[in-house]
Amino acid sequence: MLIQPTGIAKFKESFTQKVLFGNEPTPELMAILLVYFVQGILGLARLAVSFFLKDDLGMTPAEVSAMLGIVALPWTIKPLFGFMSDGLPILGYRRRPYLILSGILGAASWIALGTVVATPWQATLTICLSSLSVAVSDVIVDSLVVERARKESASRVGSLQSLCWGVSAVGGLITAYLSGFLLEHFSTQTIFLITASFPLLITVGAIWIAEEATSDRIQFANIKQQVGQLKNAISQKSIWLPTLFLFIWQATPTADSAFFFFTTNELGFQPEFLGRVRLVTSIAAIVGVWVFQRFLKAIPFRTIFAWSTVMSAVLGMTMLILVTHANRAIGIDDRWFSLGDSLVLTVMGQITFMPVLVLAARLCPPGVEATLFALLMSVTNLAGLISYEFGAVLMHALGITETNFDRLWLLVMITNLSTLLPLPFINWLPDNRDEEKNVVKSAIAPTVEPEPVSVN
């Protein structure tokens, strides 16, 4: 006799397929998603940090851009955290303790920022520690995602990465409008203290990670094997060429800091409206994840990068309309134009970045997944650091300050045109699934025989 599924069973199956993209809702998956959710919800303090640096500490656009590059440093040494997680267990565990410690460090950093920080250097150090907290938790959760993603069938490739980044976007969505609204009623320091509670969720969620205890001694044999696998992987032309492409793609200069000063000091945008802009971009990020998952995940990487890069560069030039106030001449309010521009550019940016995550995850061989994935991501993060520093140099050279935006149009043109620089190297990316499989196969082949691991 065929037993019909109950209403609860039907709901669970529908939830699994439509909301979780086919991933079973295990406690460990919930813990993984919680970390990504916290990464998104930490955006509650993003506007508070920007206004704190601009108004409370009196920093210039070039100084803010340079500082943002410095606080990105923890993200450029993610392989170190990967080695620590893979080879240096704490009390016998490789993942759980690092998540607990990262949550505590994050909470302490935000508390310090809301109580004792009073100078740019103190702010740089404290924000850098907060960045370190998120970077460590990101390495750990990425390794868990890679372990799961490697078992995905061809029909579900990229589904877990899409889910994770979608959850992060939802976290950002929840706090997007609040990030500006609360600034209208509370001080930046109060926002920082509220934010301090979120990293502790990672500490609590760590107990759901399914992990068996191993030797708590330093596993030199494991580390030696990991170094061998990592060396073999990065020596493959099919790996370092795509990585070099991603570096060039991310290292082009950015005008973000100058544009923030322009919208607040020149256009008079208030925190509450900037919260609306963040709400729109958070929705746009979710749309970008959905579009990639629904329509683009099977398209070759070269095609996605080429078209999205060109379209982003063209659409990015629309910022010139706002900078030159041309929108006013055609009757479009600054706020409405800014909202629409942010929405389109965010969707394009998310569509472009999703293939990076999918490709990087599928290059990682067993046993060194945290380290290699962290290395691949740290390369793009290092490029992001360089992007901010290039932007700072350009702002200084063009004489752009907190009140002088006469040459901002030129900065916008330079930064947008520079995004086209990687296109001549587009052939460095895999062009089809067979080529991608060859990359994975070459990355897994070891150069050294694994040694037995002592468990004494």
C-alpha positions in Angstrom: 0.0 0.0 0.0 1.4 3.4 -1.0 1.5 5.8 1.9 0.8 9.4 0.9 3.2 12.0 2.5 1.7 14.1 5.3 1.3 17.8 5.1 4.4 18.3 7.3 6.4 16.0 5.1 5.2 17.8 2.0 6.2 21.2 3.5 9.6 19.9 4.5 10.2 18.5 1.0 9.1 21.8 -0.6 11.2 23.9 1.9 14.2 21.7 1.2 13.9 22.0 -2.6 12.7 25.6 -3.0 14.3 27.4 -0.1 17.4 25.3 0.6 18.1 24.5 -3.0 17.9 20.7 -2.3 20.2 20.8 0.8 19.0 18.7 3.7 18.2 20.9 6.8 20.6 19.3 9.2 21.8 21.0 12.4 25.3 21.5 10.9 23.8 23.2 7.8 21.9 25.5 10.1 25.1 26.3 11.9 26.8 27.1 8.6 24.0 29.3 7.5 24.0 31.1 10.9 27.6 32.2 10.3 26.7 33.6 6.9 23.7 35.2 8.3 25.8 37.0 11.0 28.2 38.1 8.3 25.3 39.8 6.6 23.7 41.2 9.7 27.0 42.8 10.8 26.1 45.3 8.0 24.0 47.1 10.7 27.2 49.0 11.7 28.5 49.7 8.2 27.0 53.2 7.9 27.8 53.9 11.5 31.5 53.2 10.8 31.5 55.4 7.7 29.9 58.3 9.6 32.1 57.7 12.6 35.3 58.0 10.5 34.0 61.0 8.5 32.3 63.1 11.3 33.6 61.9 14.7 37.3 61.4 13.6 37.4 63.9 10.8 39.1 61.7 8.2 39.3 62.6 4.5 38.1 60.4 1.6 41.7 59.4 0.7 42.4 58.5 4.4 39.2 56.5 4.7 40.0 54.6 1.5 43.5 53.9 2.7 42.2 52.7 6.1 39.7 50.4 4.4 42.6 48.8 2.6 44.5 48.2 5.9 41.6 46.7 7.7 41.2 44.2 4.9 44.6 42.7 5.8 43.2 39.7 7.8 41.4 38.6 4.7 44.7 38.5 2.7 46.2 36.0 5.2 43.2 33.6 5.2 45.5 30.6 4.2 47.2 31.0 7.6 43.9 30.5 9.3 43.2 27.6 7.0 46.5 25.9 8.0 45.6 26.5 11.7 42.2 24.9 11.3 43.3 22.0 9.2 46.5 21.1 11.2 46.3 22.7 14.7 43.2 21.3 16.5 42.2 22.9 19.8 41.1 20.3 22.4 40.9 17.8 19.7 38.6 19.8 17.4 39.5 21.6 14.1 36.5 23.8 13.5 34.3 24.3 16.5 36.9 26.1 18.8 37.9 28.5 16.1 34.3 29.5 15.6 33.9 30.1 19.3 37.0 32.2 19.6 36.2 34.3 16.5 32.8 35.1 17.9 34.3 36.3 21.2 36.9 38.4 19.4 34.3 40.0 17.2 32.1 41.0 20.2 35.1 42.4 22.1 36.1 44.5 19.1 32.7 46.1 18.6 32.5 46.9 22.4 35.9 48.6 22.2 34.8 50.6 19.2 31.8 51.8 21.0 33.5 52.7 24.3 37.2 53.6 24.1 38.2 54.3 20.5 38.9 58.0 19.9 41.6 58.3 17.2 42.0 57.1 13.6 44.8 54.7 14.6 42.7 53.2 17.4 39.8 52.8 15.0 42.0 51.2 12.4 43.3 48.6 14.9 39.9 47.8 16.4 38.1 47.5 13.0 41.1 45.3 11.9 40.4 43.0 14.9 36.8 42.8 14.0 37.8 42.0 10.4 40.0 39.3 11.8 37.1 37.8 13.7 34.9 37.6 10.5 37.8 36.3 8.4 38.6 33.4 10.8 34.9 32.4 11.0 34.7 32.7 7.2 37.6 30.3 6.7 36.1 27.7 8.9 32.6 27.9 7.4 34.0 28.0 3.9 35.9 24.7 4.6 32.6 23.1 5.8 30.9 24.4 2.6 33.7 23.0 0.4 33.4 19.6 2.0 29.7 19.5 1.3 30.0 21.1 -2.2 32.4 18.5 -3.3 29.7 15.9 -2.9 27.1 17.8 -5.0 25.8 16.1 -8.1 26.3 17.9 -11.5 22.7 19.0 -11.5 23.1 20.8 -8.1 26.5 22.3 -8.6 26.7 25.7 -7.0 23.5 25.3 -5.0 25.1 25.4 -1.6 27.2 28.5 -2.4 24.1 30.2 -3.7 22.2 29.3 -0.5 25.0 30.5 1.7 25.4 33.8 -0.1 21.6 34.2 -0.3 21.4 33.8 3.5 24.1 36.4 4.0 22.2 38.7 1.7 19.1 38.1 3.8 21.0 39.1 7.0 22.1 42.2 5.2 18.5 42.8 4.1 17.2 42.7 7.7 19.6 45.3 8.9 19.9 47.4 5.7 17.3 50.0 6.4 17.9 49.8 10.2 21.5 50.8 9.7 20.4 54.2 8.6 17.2 54.5 10.6 18.9 53.9 13.9 21.6 56.5 13.1 18.9 59.1 13.0 18.0 58.3 16.7 21.2 56.8 18.3 24.9 57.6 18.3 27.4 55.6 16.3 28.8 54.2 19.6 25.4 52.9 20.5 25.1 51.1 17.1 28.5 49.5 17.7 27.4 48.2 21.1 24.3 46.7 19.6 26.3 45.1 16.8 28.6 43.5 19.5 25.9 41.0 20.3 25.8 39.4 16.8 29.2 37.7 16.8 28.2 35.8 19.9 25.6 34.0 17.8 28.5 32.3 16.0 29.9 31.2 19.3 26.6 29.6 20.2 26.0 28.1 16.8 29.4 26.3 16.9 27.9 23.6 19.1 25.9 22.3 16.1 29.0 21.6 14.0 29.2 17.8 13.5 32.9 17.0 14.3 34.7 14.1 15.8 37.5 14.8 18.2 41.1 14.0 17.0 44.5 14.4 18.6 44.9 17.8 20.1 48.7 17.7 19.3 50.1 19.7 16.4 49.7 17.3 13.4 53.0 17.9 11.6 52.3 15.0 9.2 49.0 16.5 8.3 50.5 19.9 7.8 53.3 18.4 5.6 50.8 16.6 3.5 48.7 19.8 3.2 51.7 21.8 2.1 52.5 19.2 -0.5 49.0 19.2 -1.8 48.8 23.0 -1.8 52.1 23.3 -3.6 51.0 20.9 -6.2 47.7 22.7 -6.7 49.0 26.2 -7.0 51.8 25.0 -9.4 49.2 23.9 -11.9 48.8 26.4 -14.7 45.1 25.6 -14.9 44.8 27.0 -11.3 47.2 29.9 -11.1 46.1 31.4 -14.4 42.4 31.8 -13.3 43.7 33.0 -9.9 45.8 35.7 -11.6 42.9 36.7 -13.7 40.7 37.2 -10.6 43.5 39.2 -9.0 43.7 41.6 -11.9 39.9 41.8 -12.0 39.6 42.8 -8.4 42.7 45.1 -8.2 41.4 47.9 -10.3 40.9 51.2 -8.3 37.6 52.0 -6.6 35.9 55.4 -6.0 33.6 54.1 -3.1 35.0 56.4 -0.4 34.9 59.5 -2.5 31.4 58.7 -3.6 30.2 58.3 0.0 31.6 61.7 0.9 29.9 63.2 -2.2 26.5 61.8 -1.4 26.6 62.9 2.2 28.4 66.2 2.0 27.4 67.4 -1.5 24.0 65.8 -2.1 23.0 65.9 1.6 21.9 62.3 1.8 20.9 61.5 5.4 21.6 58.2 7.2 17.9 57.1 7.0 18.0 57.4 3.2 21.3 55.7 2.9 19.7 52.9 4.9 17.1 52.7 2.1 19.9 52.5 -0.5 21.4 49.6 1.5 18.0 47.9 1.6 17.7 48.1 -2.1 21.2 46.8 -2.7 20.6 43.9 -0.3 17.4 43.0 -2.2 19.5 43.3 -5.4 22.1 40.9 -4.1 19.5 38.3 -3.4 18.1 38.8 -6.9 21.6 38.4 -8.3 22.1 35.1 -6.5 18.7 33.9 -7.7 19.4 34.9 -11.3 22.7 33.1 -11.3 21.2 30.0 -9.6 18.2 29.9 -12.0 19.6 30.9 -15.3 23.4 31.2 -15.4 25.1 28.5 -13.3 25.6 26.2 -16.4 27.1 29.0 -18.5 30.9 28.9 -19.0 32.9 31.2 -16.7 34.4 33.2 -19.6 31.0 34.1 -21.0 29.7 35.3 -17.6 32.8 37.3 -16.8 33.1 38.9 -20.2 29.5 40.1 -20.5 29.0 41.1 -16.9 32.3 43.1 -16.9 31.4 45.0 -20.0 27.9 45.7 -18.8 29.1 46.7 -15.4 31.6 49.2 -16.9 28.9 50.7 -19.1 26.3 50.9 -16.4 28.9 52.3 -14.0 29.3 55.3 -16.2 25.8 56.3 -15.2 27.3 57.7 -12.0 28.6 60.6 -14.1 25.0 61.7 -14.5 24.7 62.0 -10.7 28.2 63.6 -10.2 27.5 66.2 -12.9 23.9 66.8 -11.7 22.7 66.0 -15.2 19.8 64.0 -13.7 18.4 67.3 -12.4 18.3 68.7 -15.9 16.0 65.9 -17.0 13.8 66.0 -13.9 15.1 63.0 -12.0 15.7 63.5 -8.2 19.1 62.7 -6.9 17.6 60.1 -4.5 15.6 58.2 -7.0 18.5 58.1 -9.4 20.8 56.8 -6.8 18.4 54.1 -5.8 18.0 52.8 -9.3 21.7 53.0 -10.1 22.6 51.0 -6.9 20.1 48.3 -7.7 21.3 47.6 -11.2 25.0 47.7 -10.4 24.6 45.4 -7.3 22.7 42.7 -9.4 25.5 42.7 -12.0 28.2 42.6 -9.3 26.6 39.6 -7.6 26.1 37.7 -10.9 29.8 38.3 -11.7 31.0 37.1 -8.2 29.0 33.9 -7.9 31.1 32.0 -10.5 34.2 32.9 -8.5 32.9 31.0 -5.5 31.8 28.0 -7.5 35.1 27.7 -9.3 37.2 28.1 -6.2 35.2 25.6 -4.2 35.5 22.9 -6.9 39.3 23.3 -7.1 39.9 22.2 -3.5 41.2 18.7 -2.9 40.2 16.7 0.2 42.2 17.4 3.3 43.4 20.8 2.4 40.0 22.4 1.5 40.1 25.2 4.1 43.7 26.2 3.1 43.3 26.2 -0.6 39.9 27.8 -0.7 41.2 30.4 1.7 44.2 31.0 -0.5 42.1 31.5 -3.6 39.8 33.9 -1.8 42.7 35.8 -0.1 44.1 36.5 -3.5 40.9 38.4 -4.4 40.9 40.0 -1.0 44.5 41.2 -1.5 43.4 42.6 -4.8 40.6 44.4 -3.0 43.1 45.9 -0.6 45.1 47.2 -3.6 41.9 48.5 -5.1 41.3 50.7 -2.1 44.9 51.9 -2.0 44.9 52.7 -5.7 41.6 54.6 -5.1 43.2 56.6 -2.2 46.2 57.5 -4.4 43.9 58.7 -7.2 41.7 60.7 -4.8 44.8 62.5 -3.5 46.3 63.1 -6.9 43.0 64.5 -8.2 42.6 66.8 -5.2 39.3 65.2 -4.1 38.5 66.1 -0.4 35.5 66.1 1.9 34.4 69.4 0.2 36.0 69.4 -3.2 34.4 67.2 -5.8 35.3 69.1 -9.0 37.3 66.2 -10.5 35.1 63.4 -9.2 33.8 62.8 -12.7 37.3 62.0 -13.8 37.8 59.5 -11.0 34.5 57.8 -11.9 35.7 57.5 -15.5 39.1 56.1 -14.6 37.7 53.6 -12.2 35.1 52.3 -14.6 37.3 52.1 -17.6 39.9 50.2 -15.5 37.5 47.4 -14.9 37.9 46.5 -18.6 41.6 45.8 -18.2 41.2 42.0 -17.4 39.3 41.3 -20.6 42.4 40.6 -22.7 43.2 37.8 -20.3 39.7 36.2 -20.3 41.2 33.0 -21.9 42.9 32.3 -18.6 39.5 31.1 -17.2 38.1 27.6 -17.8 35.7 27.7 -20.8 33.6 24.6 -20.2 32.8 21.9 -17.6 35.2 19.4 -19.1 38.0 21.9 -18.7 36.9 22.6 -15.1 37.0 18.8 -14.3 40.6 18.6 -15.6 41.5 21.5 -13.2 40.0 19.7 -10.3 41.7 16.4 -11.2 45.1 18.0 -11.5 44.6 19.8 -8.2 43.8 16.6 -6.3 46.9 14.7 -7.5 49.4 14.7 -4.6 53.1 15.3 -5.0 54.1 13.5 -1.8 52.9 10.3 -0.3 50.8 10.9 2.9 52.6 10.0 6.1 50.8 8.2 9.0 49.4 10.6 11.5 50.3 10.0 15.2 47.3 9.9 17.5 49.3 9.6 20.7 
